[in-house]
Amino acid sequence: MLEVTKCAPQLAIIQLGAAFKSFFADRARYPTFRKKGGHDRFTLTNDQVNIDGCRIRIPNLG
């Protein structure tokens, strides 16, 4: 947990809440987990990304 920023778990919970809200409003199917490795993705806030010309710098990745 210490290797990731605090925003990653917070945004995951927020997105899960939005998915359940859509499900209970009959606008979407029941939320399911994605299989690890196929379409992995992550979320960053705007203050953690630096743009240098045509490069994007992400902390801990370089």
mmCIF file of the N, C-alpha and C atoms, coordinates in Angstrom:
data_MODEL
# 
_entry.id   MODEL 
# 
loop_
_atom_site.group_PDB 
_atom_site.id 
_atom_site.type_symbol 
_atom_site.label_atom_id 
_atom_site.label_alt_id 
_atom_site.label_comp_id 
_atom_site.label_asym_id 
_atom_site.label_entity_id 
_atom_site.label_seq_id 
_atom_site.pdbx_PDB_ins_code 
_atom_site.Cartn_x 
_atom_site.Cartn_y 
_atom_site.Cartn_z 
_atom_site.occupancy 
_atom_site.B_iso_or_equiv 
_atom_site.pdbx_formal_charge 
_atom_site.auth_seq_id 
_atom_site.auth_comp_id 
_atom_site.auth_asym_id 
_atom_site.auth_atom_id 
_atom_site.pdbx_PDB_model_num 
ATOM 1   N N  . MET A 1 1  ? 0.817   -1.206  0.000   1.00 0.00 ? 1  MET A N  1 
ATOM 2   C CA . MET A 1 1  ? 0.000   0.000   0.000   1.00 0.00 ? 1  MET A CA 1 
ATOM 3   C C  . MET A 1 1  ? 0.854   1.261   0.000   1.00 0.00 ? 1  MET A C  1 
ATOM 4   N N  . LEU A 1 2  ? 2.060   1.199   0.525   1.00 0.00 ? 2  LEU A N  1 
ATOM 5   C CA . LEU A 1 2  ? 2.879   2.398   0.604   1.00 0.00 ? 2  LEU A CA 1 
ATOM 6   C C  . LEU A 1 2  ? 3.507   2.773   -0.732  1.00 0.00 ? 2  LEU A C  1 
ATOM 7   N N  . GLU A 1 3  ? 3.527   1.860   -1.693  1.00 0.00 ? 3  GLU A N  1 
ATOM 8   C CA . GLU A 1 3  ? 4.143   2.146   -2.982  1.00 0.00 ? 3  GLU A CA 1 
ATOM 9   C C  . GLU A 1 3  ? 3.237   2.940   -3.910  1.00 0.00 ? 3  GLU A C  1 
ATOM 10  N N  . VAL A 1 4  ? 1.937   2.939   -3.677  1.00 0.00 ? 4  VAL A N  1 
ATOM 11  C CA . VAL A 1 4  ? 1.017   3.676   -4.529  1.00 0.00 ? 4  VAL A CA 1 
ATOM 12  C C  . VAL A 1 4  ? 0.561   4.935   -3.804  1.00 0.00 ? 4  VAL A C  1 
ATOM 13  N N  . THR A 1 5  ? 0.071   5.890   -4.557  1.00 0.00 ? 5  THR A N  1 
ATOM 14  C CA . THR A 1 5  ? -0.417  7.120   -3.948  1.00 0.00 ? 5  THR A CA 1 
ATOM 15  C C  . THR A 1 5  ? -1.768  6.875   -3.291  1.00 0.00 ? 5  THR A C  1 
ATOM 16  N N  . LYS A 1 6  ? -2.177  7.789   -2.452  1.00 0.00 ? 6  LYS A N  1 
ATOM 17  C CA . LYS A 1 6  ? -3.455  7.642   -1.754  1.00 0.00 ? 6  LYS A CA 1 
ATOM 18  C C  . LYS A 1 6  ? -4.636  7.746   -2.710  1.00 0.00 ? 6  LYS A C  1 
ATOM 19  N N  . CYS A 1 7  ? -4.405  8.331   -3.886  1.00 0.00 ? 7  CYS A N  1 
ATOM 20  C CA . CYS A 1 7  ? -5.491  8.548   -4.832  1.00 0.00 ? 7  CYS A CA 1 
ATOM 21  C C  . CYS A 1 7  ? -5.953  7.259   -5.501  1.00 0.00 ? 7  CYS A C  1 
ATOM 22  N N  . ALA A 1 8  ? -5.057  6.289   -5.674  1.00 0.00 ? 8  ALA A N  1 
ATOM 23  C CA . ALA A 1 8  ? -5.430  5.058   -6.368  1.00 0.00 ? 8  ALA A CA 1 
ATOM 24  C C  . ALA A 1 8  ? -6.538  4.297   -5.654  1.00 0.00 ? 8  ALA A C  1 
ATOM 25  N N  . PRO A 1 9  ? -6.409  3.988   -4.353  1.00 0.00 ? 9  PRO A N  1 
ATOM 26  C CA . PRO A 1 9  ? -7.515  3.288   -3.694  1.00 0.00 ? 9  PRO A CA 1 
ATOM 27  C C  . PRO A 1 9  ? -8.765  4.144   -3.550  1.00 0.00 ? 9  PRO A C  1 
ATOM 28  N N  . GLN A 1 10 ? -8.593  5.449   -3.344  1.00 0.00 ? 10 GLN A N  1 
ATOM 29  C CA . GLN A 1 10 ? -9.748  6.334   -3.210  1.00 0.00 ? 10 GLN A CA 1 
ATOM 30  C C  . GLN A 1 10 ? -10.557 6.365   -4.499  1.00 0.00 ? 10 GLN A C  1 
ATOM 31  N N  . LEU A 1 11 ? -9.887  6.511   -5.627  1.00 0.00 ? 11 LEU A N  1 
ATOM 32  C CA . LEU A 1 11 ? -10.597 6.569   -6.909  1.00 0.00 ? 11 LEU A CA 1 
ATOM 33  C C  . LEU A 1 11 ? -11.240 5.229   -7.254  1.00 0.00 ? 11 LEU A C  1 
ATOM 34  N N  . ALA A 1 12 ? -10.611 4.124   -6.848  1.00 0.00 ? 12 ALA A N  1 
ATOM 35  C CA . ALA A 1 12 ? -11.213 2.816   -7.097  1.00 0.00 ? 12 ALA A CA 1 
ATOM 36  C C  . ALA A 1 12 ? -12.534 2.681   -6.338  1.00 0.00 ? 12 ALA A C  1 
ATOM 37  N N  . ILE A 1 13 ? -12.560 3.153   -5.109  1.00 0.00 ? 13 ILE A N  1 
ATOM 38  C CA . ILE A 1 13 ? -13.791 3.086   -4.314  1.00 0.00 ? 13 ILE A CA 1 
ATOM 39  C C  . ILE A 1 13 ? -14.849 4.030   -4.869  1.00 0.00 ? 13 ILE A C  1 
ATOM 40  N N  . ILE A 1 14 ? -14.437 5.203   -5.314  1.00 0.00 ? 14 ILE A N  1 
ATOM 41  C CA . ILE A 1 14 ? -15.382 6.158   -5.908  1.00 0.00 ? 14 ILE A CA 1 
ATOM 42  C C  . ILE A 1 14 ? -15.989 5.576   -7.182  1.00 0.00 ? 14 ILE A C  1 
ATOM 43  N N  . GLN A 1 15 ? -15.149 4.957   -8.035  1.00 0.00 ? 15 GLN A N  1 
ATOM 44  C CA . GLN A 1 15 ? -15.651 4.370   -9.274  1.00 0.00 ? 15 GLN A CA 1 
ATOM 45  C C  . GLN A 1 15 ? -16.555 3.176   -9.005  1.00 0.00 ? 15 GLN A C  1 
ATOM 46  N N  . LEU A 1 16 ? -16.245 2.389   -7.958  1.00 0.00 ? 16 LEU A N  1 
ATOM 47  C CA . LEU A 1 16 ? -17.118 1.274   -7.588  1.00 0.00 ? 16 LEU A CA 1 
ATOM 48  C C  . LEU A 1 16 ? -18.466 1.788   -7.114  1.00 0.00 ? 16 LEU A C  1 
ATOM 49  N N  . GLY A 1 17 ? -18.467 2.878   -6.345  1.00 0.00 ? 17 GLY A N  1 
ATOM 50  C CA . GLY A 1 17 ? -19.726 3.481   -5.904  1.00 0.00 ? 17 GLY A CA 1 
ATOM 51  C C  . GLY A 1 17 ? -20.561 3.966   -7.071  1.00 0.00 ? 17 GLY A C  1 
ATOM 52  N N  . ALA A 1 18 ? -19.914 4.563   -8.059  1.00 0.00 ? 18 ALA A N  1 
ATOM 53  C CA . ALA A 1 18 ? -20.636 5.024   -9.249  1.00 0.00 ? 18 ALA A CA 1 
ATOM 54  C C  . ALA A 1 18 ? -21.199 3.849   -10.041 1.00 0.00 ? 18 ALA A C  1 
ATOM 55  N N  . ALA A 1 19 ? -20.444 2.738   -10.085 1.00 0.00 ? 19 ALA A N  1 
ATOM 56  C CA . ALA A 1 19 ? -20.921 1.555   -10.805 1.00 0.00 ? 19 ALA A CA 1 
ATOM 57  C C  . ALA A 1 19 ? -22.155 0.968   -10.123 1.00 0.00 ? 19 ALA A C  1 
ATOM 58  N N  . PHE A 1 20 ? -22.144 0.892   -8.788  1.00 0.00 ? 20 PHE A N  1 
ATOM 59  C CA . PHE A 1 20 ? -23.307 0.375   -8.081  1.00 0.00 ? 20 PHE A CA 1 
ATOM 60  C C  . PHE A 1 20 ? -24.494 1.323   -8.182  1.00 0.00 ? 20 PHE A C  1 
ATOM 61  N N  . LYS A 1 21 ? -24.223 2.619   -8.196  1.00 0.00 ? 21 LYS A N  1 
ATOM 62  C CA . LYS A 1 21 ? -25.307 3.589   -8.348  1.00 0.00 ? 21 LYS A CA 1 
ATOM 63  C C  . LYS A 1 21 ? -25.994 3.421   -9.701  1.00 0.00 ? 21 LYS A C  1 
ATOM 64  N N  . SER A 1 22 ? -25.207 3.196   -10.751 1.00 0.00 ? 22 SER A N  1 
ATOM 65  C CA . SER A 1 22 ? -25.782 2.963   -12.075 1.00 0.00 ? 22 SER A CA 1 
ATOM 66  C C  . SER A 1 22 ? -26.538 1.642   -12.124 1.00 0.00 ? 22 SER A C  1 
ATOM 67  N N  . PHE A 1 23 ? -26.006 0.630   -11.417 1.00 0.00 ? 23 PHE A N  1 
ATOM 68  C CA . PHE A 1 23 ? -26.677 -0.671  -11.403 1.00 0.00 ? 23 PHE A CA 1 
ATOM 69  C C  . PHE A 1 23 ? -28.041 -0.576  -10.729 1.00 0.00 ? 23 PHE A C  1 
ATOM 70  N N  . PHE A 1 24 ? -28.110 0.080   -9.588  1.00 0.00 ? 24 PHE A N  1 
ATOM 71  C CA . PHE A 1 24 ? -29.371 0.170   -8.871  1.00 0.00 ? 24 PHE A CA 1 
ATOM 72  C C  . PHE A 1 24 ? -30.362 1.124   -9.535  1.00 0.00 ? 24 PHE A C  1 
ATOM 73  N N  . ALA A 1 25 ? -29.874 1.979   -10.444 1.00 0.00 ? 25 ALA A N  1 
ATOM 74  C CA . ALA A 1 25 ? -30.762 2.842   -11.212 1.00 0.00 ? 25 ALA A CA 1 
ATOM 75  C C  . ALA A 1 25 ? -31.189 2.176   -12.520 1.00 0.00 ? 25 ALA A C  1 
ATOM 76  N N  . ASP A 1 26 ? -30.855 0.890   -12.700 1.00 0.00 ? 26 ASP A N  1 
ATOM 77  C CA . ASP A 1 26 ? -31.192 0.111   -13.898 1.00 0.00 ? 26 ASP A CA 1 
ATOM 78  C C  . ASP A 1 26 ? -30.615 0.705   -15.180 1.00 0.00 ? 26 ASP A C  1 
ATOM 79  N N  . ARG A 1 27 ? -29.423 1.281   -15.084 1.00 0.00 ? 27 ARG A N  1 
ATOM 80  C CA . ARG A 1 27 ? -28.745 1.800   -16.271 1.00 0.00 ? 27 ARG A CA 1 
ATOM 81  C C  . ARG A 1 27 ? -27.563 0.943   -16.693 1.00 0.00 ? 27 ARG A C  1 
ATOM 82  N N  . ALA A 1 28 ? -27.182 -0.035  -15.849 1.00 0.00 ? 28 ALA A N  1 
ATOM 83  C CA . ALA A 1 28 ? -26.014 -0.858  -16.159 1.00 0.00 ? 28 ALA A CA 1 
ATOM 84  C C  . ALA A 1 28 ? -26.168 -2.235  -15.520 1.00 0.00 ? 28 ALA A C  1 
ATOM 85  N N  . ARG A 1 29 ? -25.271 -3.153  -15.917 1.00 0.00 ? 29 ARG A N  1 
ATOM 86  C CA . ARG A 1 29 ? -25.264 -4.485  -15.325 1.00 0.00 ? 29 ARG A CA 1 
ATOM 87  C C  . ARG A 1 29 ? -24.516 -4.464  -13.993 1.00 0.00 ? 29 ARG A C  1 
ATOM 88  N N  . TYR A 1 30 ? -24.548 -5.581  -13.277 1.00 0.00 ? 30 TYR A N  1 
ATOM 89  C CA . TYR A 1 30 ? -23.855 -5.707  -12.001 1.00 0.00 ? 30 TYR A CA 1 
ATOM 90  C C  . TYR A 1 30 ? -22.353 -5.567  -12.221 1.00 0.00 ? 30 TYR A C  1 
ATOM 91  N N  . PRO A 1 31 ? -21.652 -4.758  -11.407 1.00 0.00 ? 31 PRO A N  1 
ATOM 92  C CA . PRO A 1 31 ? -20.204 -4.583  -11.592 1.00 0.00 ? 31 PRO A CA 1 
ATOM 93  C C  . PRO A 1 31 ? -19.445 -5.883  -11.340 1.00 0.00 ? 31 PRO A C  1 
ATOM 94  N N  . THR A 1 32 ? -18.475 -6.175  -12.177 1.00 0.00 ? 32 THR A N  1 
ATOM 95  C CA . THR A 1 32 ? -17.653 -7.367  -12.023 1.00 0.00 ? 32 THR A CA 1 
ATOM 96  C C  . THR A 1 32 ? -16.184 -6.972  -12.000 1.00 0.00 ? 32 THR A C  1 
ATOM 97  N N  . PHE A 1 33 ? -15.356 -7.853  -11.464 1.00 0.00 ? 33 PHE A N  1 
ATOM 98  C CA . PHE A 1 33 ? -13.919 -7.615  -11.435 1.00 0.00 ? 33 PHE A CA 1 
ATOM 99  C C  . PHE A 1 33 ? -13.329 -7.954  -12.793 1.00 0.00 ? 33 PHE A C  1 
ATOM 100 N N  . ARG A 1 34 ? -12.255 -7.255  -13.147 1.00 0.00 ? 34 ARG A N  1 
ATOM 101 C CA . ARG A 1 34 ? -11.546 -7.555  -14.380 1.00 0.00 ? 34 ARG A CA 1 
ATOM 102 C C  . ARG A 1 34 ? -10.457 -8.571  -14.086 1.00 0.00 ? 34 ARG A C  1 
ATOM 103 N N  . LYS A 1 35 ? -10.133 -9.391  -15.078 1.00 0.00 ? 35 LYS A N  1 
ATOM 104 C CA . LYS A 1 35 ? -9.061  -10.352 -14.916 1.00 0.00 ? 35 LYS A CA 1 
ATOM 105 C C  . LYS A 1 35 ? -7.725  -9.622  -14.964 1.00 0.00 ? 35 LYS A C  1 
ATOM 106 N N  . LYS A 1 36 ? -6.846  -9.967  -14.068 1.00 0.00 ? 36 LYS A N  1 
ATOM 107 C CA . LYS A 1 36 ? -5.559  -9.295  -13.965 1.00 0.00 ? 36 LYS A CA 1 
ATOM 108 C C  . LYS A 1 36 ? -4.693  -9.603  -15.181 1.00 0.00 ? 36 LYS A C  1 
ATOM 109 N N  . GLY A 1 37 ? -4.099  -8.568  -15.764 1.00 0.00 ? 37 GLY A N  1 
ATOM 110 C CA . GLY A 1 37 ? -3.156  -8.747  -16.860 1.00 0.00 ? 37 GLY A CA 1 
ATOM 111 C C  . GLY A 1 37 ? -3.704  -8.449  -18.236 1.00 0.00 ? 37 GLY A C  1 
ATOM 112 N N  . GLY A 1 38 ? -4.993  -8.535  -18.452 1.00 0.00 ? 38 GLY A N  1 
ATOM 113 C CA . GLY A 1 38 ? -5.549  -8.336  -19.780 1.00 0.00 ? 38 GLY A CA 1 
ATOM 114 C C  . GLY A 1 38 ? -5.623  -6.879  -20.182 1.00 0.00 ? 38 GLY A C  1 
ATOM 115 N N  . HIS A 1 39 ? -6.384  -6.110  -19.458 1.00 0.00 ? 39 HIS A N  1 
ATOM 116 C CA . HIS A 1 39 ? -6.566  -4.693  -19.753 1.00 0.00 ? 39 HIS A CA 1 
ATOM 117 C C  . HIS A 1 39 ? -6.306  -3.888  -18.485 1.00 0.00 ? 39 HIS A C  1 
ATOM 118 N N  . ASP A 1 40 ? -5.076  -3.968  -17.977 1.00 0.00 ? 40 ASP A N  1 
ATOM 119 C CA . ASP A 1 40 ? -4.734  -3.250  -16.757 1.00 0.00 ? 40 ASP A CA 1 
ATOM 120 C C  . ASP A 1 40 ? -4.735  -1.750  -17.008 1.00 0.00 ? 40 ASP A C  1 
ATOM 121 N N  . ARG A 1 41 ? -5.181  -1.002  -16.020 1.00 0.00 ? 41 ARG A N  1 
ATOM 122 C CA . ARG A 1 41 ? -5.188  0.454   -16.117 1.00 0.00 ? 41 ARG A CA 1 
ATOM 123 C C  . ARG A 1 41 ? -5.049  1.048   -14.739 1.00 0.00 ? 41 ARG A C  1 
ATOM 124 N N  . PHE A 1 42 ? -4.685  2.297   -14.692 1.00 0.00 ? 42 PHE A N  1 
ATOM 125 C CA . PHE A 1 42 ? -4.564  2.988   -13.428 1.00 0.00 ? 42 PHE A CA 1 
ATOM 126 C C  . PHE A 1 42 ? -4.967  4.438   -13.614 1.00 0.00 ? 42 PHE A C  1 
ATOM 127 N N  . THR A 1 43 ? -5.177  5.140   -12.509 1.00 0.00 ? 43 THR A N  1 
ATOM 128 C CA . THR A 1 43 ? -5.646  6.516   -12.543 1.00 0.00 ? 43 THR A CA 1 
ATOM 129 C C  . THR A 1 43 ? -4.704  7.396   -11.746 1.00 0.00 ? 43 THR A C  1 
ATOM 130 N N  . LEU A 1 44 ? -4.386  8.557   -12.279 1.00 0.00 ? 44 LEU A N  1 
ATOM 131 C CA . LEU A 1 44 ? -3.570  9.546   -11.586 1.00 0.00 ? 44 LEU A CA 1 
ATOM 132 C C  . LEU A 1 44 ? -4.312  10.870  -11.560 1.00 0.00 ? 44 LEU A C  1 
ATOM 133 N N  . THR A 1 45 ? -4.032  11.671  -10.555 1.00 0.00 ? 45 THR A N  1 
ATOM 134 C CA . THR A 1 45 ? -4.594  13.020  -10.522 1.00 0.00 ? 45 THR A CA 1 
ATOM 135 C C  . THR A 1 45 ? -3.700  13.951  -11.331 1.00 0.00 ? 45 THR A C  1 
ATOM 136 N N  . ASN A 1 46 ? -4.188  15.128  -11.638 1.00 0.00 ? 46 ASN A N  1 
ATOM 137 C CA . ASN A 1 46 ? -3.451  16.060  -12.493 1.00 0.00 ? 46 ASN A CA 1 
ATOM 138 C C  . ASN A 1 46 ? -2.177  16.589  -11.855 1.00 0.00 ? 46 ASN A C  1 
ATOM 139 N N  . ASP A 1 47 ? -2.115  16.642  -10.526 1.00 0.00 ? 47 ASP A N  1 
ATOM 140 C CA . ASP A 1 47 ? -0.915  17.191  -9.893  1.00 0.00 ? 47 ASP A CA 1 
ATOM 141 C C  . ASP A 1 47 ? 0.239   16.195  -9.855  1.00 0.00 ? 47 ASP A C  1 
ATOM 142 N N  . GLN A 1 48 ? 0.043   14.959  -10.269 1.00 0.00 ? 48 GLN A N  1 
ATOM 143 C CA . GLN A 1 48 ? 1.096   13.951  -10.234 1.00 0.00 ? 48 GLN A CA 1 
ATOM 144 C C  . GLN A 1 48 ? 1.738   13.718  -11.593 1.00 0.00 ? 48 GLN A C  1 
ATOM 145 N N  . VAL A 1 49 ? 1.256   14.358  -12.632 1.00 0.00 ? 49 VAL A N  1 
ATOM 146 C CA . VAL A 1 49 ? 1.770   14.134  -13.978 1.00 0.00 ? 49 VAL A CA 1 
ATOM 147 C C  . VAL A 1 49 ? 2.475   15.396  -14.453 1.00 0.00 ? 49 VAL A C  1 
ATOM 148 N N  . ASN A 1 50 ? 3.692   15.220  -14.960 1.00 0.00 ? 50 ASN A N  1 
ATOM 149 C CA . ASN A 1 50 ? 4.427   16.331  -15.549 1.00 0.00 ? 50 ASN A CA 1 
ATOM 150 C C  . ASN A 1 50 ? 4.566   16.084  -17.043 1.00 0.00 ? 50 ASN A C  1 
ATOM 151 N N  . ILE A 1 51 ? 4.293   17.099  -17.845 1.00 0.00 ? 51 ILE A N  1 
ATOM 152 C CA . ILE A 1 51 ? 4.407   16.985  -19.294 1.00 0.00 ? 51 ILE A CA 1 
ATOM 153 C C  . ILE A 1 51 ? 5.599   17.815  -19.745 1.00 0.00 ? 51 ILE A C  1 
ATOM 154 N N  . ASP A 1 52 ? 6.580   17.151  -20.373 1.00 0.00 ? 52 ASP A N  1 
ATOM 155 C CA . ASP A 1 52 ? 7.777   17.811  -20.886 1.00 0.00 ? 52 ASP A CA 1 
ATOM 156 C C  . ASP A 1 52 ? 7.813   17.639  -22.396 1.00 0.00 ? 52 ASP A C  1 
ATOM 157 N N  . GLY A 1 53 ? 7.255   18.598  -23.116 1.00 0.00 ? 53 GLY A N  1 
ATOM 158 C CA . GLY A 1 53 ? 7.216   18.513  -24.571 1.00 0.00 ? 53 GLY A CA 1 
ATOM 159 C C  . GLY A 1 53 ? 6.341   17.362  -25.027 1.00 0.00 ? 53 GLY A C  1 
ATOM 160 N N  . CYS A 1 54 ? 6.957   16.305  -25.557 1.00 0.00 ? 54 CYS A N  1 
ATOM 161 C CA . CYS A 1 54 ? 6.194   15.149  -26.023 1.00 0.00 ? 54 CYS A CA 1 
ATOM 162 C C  . CYS A 1 54 ? 6.319   13.969  -25.068 1.00 0.00 ? 54 CYS A C  1 
ATOM 163 N N  . ARG A 1 55 ? 6.833   14.217  -23.853 1.00 0.00 ? 55 ARG A N  1 
ATOM 164 C CA . ARG A 1 55 ? 6.982   13.159  -22.865 1.00 0.00 ? 55 ARG A CA 1 
ATOM 165 C C  . ARG A 1 55 ? 6.099   13.410  -21.658 1.00 0.00 ? 55 ARG A C  1 
ATOM 166 N N  . ILE A 1 56 ? 5.614   12.323  -21.074 1.00 0.00 ? 56 ILE A N  1 
ATOM 167 C CA . ILE A 1 56 ? 4.828   12.401  -19.861 1.00 0.00 ? 56 ILE A CA 1 
ATOM 168 C C  . ILE A 1 56 ? 5.607   11.729  -18.756 1.00 0.00 ? 56 ILE A C  1 
ATOM 169 N N  . ARG A 1 57 ? 5.856   12.463  -17.675 1.00 0.00 ? 57 ARG A N  1 
ATOM 170 C CA . ARG A 1 57 ? 6.608   11.924  -16.535 1.00 0.00 ? 57 ARG A CA 1 
ATOM 171 C C  . ARG A 1 57 ? 5.627   11.540  -15.438 1.00 0.00 ? 57 ARG A C  1 
ATOM 172 N N  . ILE A 1 58 ? 5.707   10.288  -14.991 1.00 0.00 ? 58 ILE A N  1 
ATOM 173 C CA . ILE A 1 58 ? 4.876   9.763   -13.926 1.00 0.00 ? 58 ILE A CA 1 
ATOM 174 C C  . ILE A 1 58 ? 5.784   9.424   -12.757 1.00 0.00 ? 58 ILE A C  1 
ATOM 175 N N  . PRO A 1 59 ? 5.436   9.853   -11.517 1.00 0.00 ? 59 PRO A N  1 
ATOM 176 C CA . PRO A 1 59 ? 6.302   9.543   -10.391 1.00 0.00 ? 59 PRO A CA 1 
ATOM 177 C C  . PRO A 1 59 ? 6.448   8.043   -10.178 1.00 0.00 ? 59 PRO A C  1 
ATOM 178 N N  . ASN A 1 60 ? 7.624   7.625   -9.738  1.00 0.00 ? 60 ASN A N  1 
ATOM 179 C CA . ASN A 1 60 ? 8.016   6.232   -9.488  1.00 0.00 ? 60 ASN A CA 1 
ATOM 180 C C  . ASN A 1 60 ? 8.165   5.417   -10.761 1.00 0.00 ? 60 ASN A C  1 
ATOM 181 N N  . LEU A 1 61 ? 7.802   5.953   -11.922 1.00 0.00 ? 61 LEU A N  1 
ATOM 182 C CA . LEU A 1 61 ? 8.023   5.246   -13.186 1.00 0.00 ? 61 LEU A CA 1 
ATOM 183 C C  . LEU A 1 61 ? 9.113   5.913   -14.021 1.00 0.00 ? 61 LEU A C  1 
ATOM 184 N N  . GLY A 1 62 ? 9.232   7.228   -13.876 1.00 0.00 ? 62 GLY A N  1 
ATOM 185 C CA . GLY A 1 62 ? 10.242  7.949   -14.633 1.00 0.00 ? 62 GLY A CA 1 
ATOM 186 C C  . GLY A 1 62 ? 9.698   8.600   -15.868 1.00 0.00 ? 62 GLY A C  1 
# 
